[in-house]
Amino acid sequence: MPGRTSQMELRADARHNRERILDAAREAFATRGLDVPMAAVARRAGVGVATLYRRFPSRESLITEVFGDELATCASVVDEALADPDPWRGFRVMVEKVCAMQVADRGFTEAFLTAFPEAVDFERTRARAERGLAEVVARAKAAGRLRADFAPADLVLLLKANCGAATGSPEEAAAASRRLVAYLLQSFRAEHAEPLPPAPPLTLGHLHATATR
């Protein structure tokens, strides 16, 4: 049946083009940020711009599709930290995993911090992850394991520092990140904590500004 075969081939081509676009976008966002031109994504994928827009009618739809799985993974990491009976271990493992994700795909940090009002599921998952982060910090403080003066700005400082350390080859970036995170986690412990200067007025928005430079 030629007609059915032709339709099956068209559907297979469409699926193939979609995967090529997603792979190309993931690579482009990781190396050039979310502002990379859609035409550049199309060229990298080996498809026409019209084909790209047929599959993904807006940049927002492409970004949320590319990073949806990563965001869900981030939210699950936070959920695992909340479920850990040891609040400090939950906090520590969460920080290690989130920083490793940041190094592996720098575009994810920017996507996590960018508002996508029309992407309801994406926004809902991100809001859940942000609430969970705050709760993980509160649990570790209440257990007396995380220093009492730890501020939300300190988590932003950690992620900014991690982003700056993650240079060079993927192997070098991962090694530098692990070393830096290990150092900083030790400084976050409540035991033998010395007074610190006041926390800077940093928010997640500052991290987004760093990621887009």
C-alpha positions as CSV (number, residue, x, y, z in Angstrom):
1,M,0.0,0.0,0.0
2,P,2.1,2.9,-1.3
3,G,0.0,5.6,0.4
4,R,0.4,4.1,3.9
5,T,4.1,3.5,3.3
6,S,4.6,7.1,2.2
7,Q,2.8,8.4,5.3
8,M,4.9,6.2,7.6
9,E,8.1,7.5,5.9
10,L,6.9,11.1,6.4
11,R,6.2,10.4,10.1
12,A,9.6,8.8,10.5
13,D,11.2,11.8,8.8
14,A,9.3,14.2,11.1
15,R,10.5,12.3,14.2
16,H,14.0,12.3,12.9
17,N,14.0,16.0,12.2
18,R,12.5,16.7,15.6
19,E,15.3,14.7,17.4
20,R,18.0,16.5,15.3
21,I,16.5,19.9,16.2
22,L,16.4,19.0,19.9
23,D,20.0,17.6,19.9
24,A,21.3,20.7,18.0
25,A,19.4,23.1,20.3
26,R,20.8,21.3,23.4
27,E,24.3,21.7,22.1
28,A,23.8,25.3,21.1
29,F,22.2,26.4,24.3
30,A,24.9,24.7,26.3
31,T,27.7,26.5,24.5
32,R,26.2,29.8,23.4
33,G,23.3,30.4,25.9
34,L,19.6,30.7,25.3
35,D,19.9,33.7,23.0
36,V,21.5,31.7,20.2
37,P,19.6,32.6,16.9
38,M,17.0,30.0,15.9
39,A,18.5,30.1,12.4
40,A,21.8,28.9,14.0
41,V,20.0,26.0,15.6
42,A,18.4,25.1,12.3
43,R,21.8,25.1,10.5
44,R,23.3,23.0,13.3
45,A,20.4,20.5,12.9
46,G,20.7,20.5,9.1
47,V,17.1,21.6,8.6
48,G,15.4,24.7,7.3
49,V,14.2,27.4,9.6
50,A,10.6,26.8,8.4
51,T,11.0,23.1,9.5
52,L,12.2,24.2,12.9
53,Y,9.3,26.5,13.4
54,R,6.8,23.9,12.3
55,R,8.0,21.7,15.1
56,F,8.6,24.4,17.6
57,P,6.6,27.6,16.9
58,S,8.5,29.7,19.4
59,R,11.9,29.8,21.2
60,E,10.1,29.3,24.5
61,S,8.6,26.0,23.2
62,L,12.0,24.8,22.1
63,I,13.7,25.7,25.3
64,T,11.1,24.1,27.5
65,E,11.2,20.9,25.5
66,V,15.0,20.8,25.6
67,F,15.3,21.4,29.3
68,G,12.1,19.7,30.6
69,D,13.8,16.5,31.5
70,E,16.7,18.3,33.2
71,L,14.3,20.4,35.2
72,A,12.4,17.3,36.3
73,T,15.7,15.7,37.3
74,C,16.6,18.8,39.3
75,A,13.2,18.7,41.1
76,S,13.7,15.0,41.9
77,V,17.1,15.7,43.4
78,V,15.5,18.2,45.7
79,D,12.7,15.7,46.6
80,E,15.4,13.1,47.4
81,A,17.1,15.6,49.7
82,L,13.8,16.3,51.5
83,A,13.2,12.6,51.9
84,D,16.7,11.9,53.4
85,P,16.4,11.4,57.1
86,D,19.8,13.1,57.6
87,P,19.1,16.8,56.8
88,W,22.8,17.6,56.3
89,R,23.5,14.7,54.0
90,G,20.4,15.7,52.0
91,F,21.6,19.2,51.7
92,R,25.2,18.1,50.8
93,V,24.1,15.6,48.1
94,M,21.6,18.0,46.6
95,V,24.3,20.7,46.3
96,E,26.8,18.2,44.7
97,K,24.2,17.0,42.2
98,V,22.9,20.4,41.2
99,C,26.4,21.7,40.7
100,A,27.3,18.7,38.6
101,M,24.3,19.4,36.4
102,Q,25.3,23.0,36.1
103,V,28.8,22.0,34.8
104,A,27.4,19.3,32.5
105,D,25.0,21.7,30.8
106,R,25.5,25.4,31.3
107,G,22.4,26.2,29.4
108,F,20.3,24.5,32.0
109,T,21.2,27.2,34.6
110,E,19.9,29.9,32.4
111,A,16.8,28.0,31.5
112,F,16.1,27.3,35.2
113,L,16.2,31.0,35.9
114,T,14.3,32.3,32.9
115,A,10.5,32.9,33.2
116,F,8.3,31.0,30.8
117,P,4.8,32.1,31.7
118,E,3.1,30.1,28.9
119,A,4.9,26.8,29.9
120,V,2.7,25.9,32.8
121,D,4.2,22.5,33.6
122,F,7.7,23.9,33.3
123,E,6.9,26.8,35.7
124,R,5.1,24.5,38.1
125,T,8.1,22.1,38.3
126,R,10.5,25.0,38.8
127,A,8.4,26.6,41.5
128,R,8.3,23.2,43.3
129,A,12.1,22.9,43.0
130,E,12.6,26.4,44.4
131,R,10.3,25.7,47.4
132,G,12.1,22.5,48.0
133,L,15.5,24.1,48.0
134,A,14.4,26.5,50.7
135,E,13.0,23.7,52.8
136,V,16.2,21.6,52.5
137,V,18.2,24.6,53.8
138,A,15.8,25.2,56.7
139,R,15.9,21.5,57.7
140,A,19.7,21.4,57.7
141,K,19.8,24.6,59.8
142,A,17.2,23.3,62.3
143,A,19.3,20.1,62.7
144,G,22.2,22.3,63.7
145,R,24.4,21.0,60.9
146,L,24.2,24.0,58.5
147,R,25.6,27.2,59.8
148,A,22.9,29.5,61.2
149,D,24.1,32.5,59.1
150,F,23.8,30.6,55.8
151,A,21.7,32.9,53.5
152,P,20.0,32.4,50.2
153,A,22.7,34.6,48.7
154,D,25.3,32.0,49.7
155,L,23.7,29.4,47.4
156,V,23.8,32.0,44.6
157,L,27.5,32.6,45.4
158,L,28.1,28.9,45.3
159,L,26.5,28.5,41.8
160,K,28.3,31.7,40.5
161,A,31.6,30.3,41.7
162,N,30.9,26.9,40.3
163,C,30.1,28.4,36.9
164,G,33.4,30.4,36.9
165,A,35.4,27.3,37.9
166,A,33.9,25.1,35.2
167,T,36.3,26.0,32.4
168,G,38.5,23.9,30.1
169,S,37.6,20.5,28.9
170,P,34.6,18.6,30.3
171,E,36.9,16.5,32.5
172,E,38.8,19.5,33.8
173,A,35.6,21.4,34.5
174,A,34.0,18.5,36.4
175,A,37.2,18.0,38.5
176,A,37.4,21.7,39.3
177,S,33.7,21.8,40.2
178,R,34.0,18.8,42.6
179,R,37.0,20.3,44.4
180,L,35.4,23.7,44.7
181,V,32.1,22.3,46.0
182,A,33.8,20.1,48.5
183,Y,35.7,23.1,49.9
184,L,32.6,25.2,50.1
185,L,30.5,22.5,51.7
186,Q,33.0,22.3,54.5
187,S,32.7,26.0,55.1
188,F,28.9,25.7,55.3
189,R,29.0,23.3,58.2
190,A,27.9,24.7,61.6
191,E,30.8,23.1,63.5
192,H,33.6,25.6,64.2
193,A,31.8,28.3,62.1
194,E,33.5,31.7,62.4
195,P,31.6,35.0,61.9
196,L,31.4,36.1,58.2
197,P,31.0,39.5,56.6
198,P,27.4,40.3,55.7
199,A,25.9,38.4,52.8
200,P,25.7,40.4,49.5
201,P,22.3,41.3,48.1
202,L,22.3,38.5,45.6
203,T,19.3,36.8,44.2
204,L,18.8,34.1,41.5
205,G,18.4,37.0,39.0
206,H,22.1,37.8,39.5
207,L,22.9,34.2,38.6
208,H,20.9,34.6,35.4
209,A,22.8,37.8,34.5
210,T,26.1,35.9,35.0
211,A,24.9,33.0,32.8
212,T,23.9,35.3,29.9
213,R,27.2,37.1,29.7
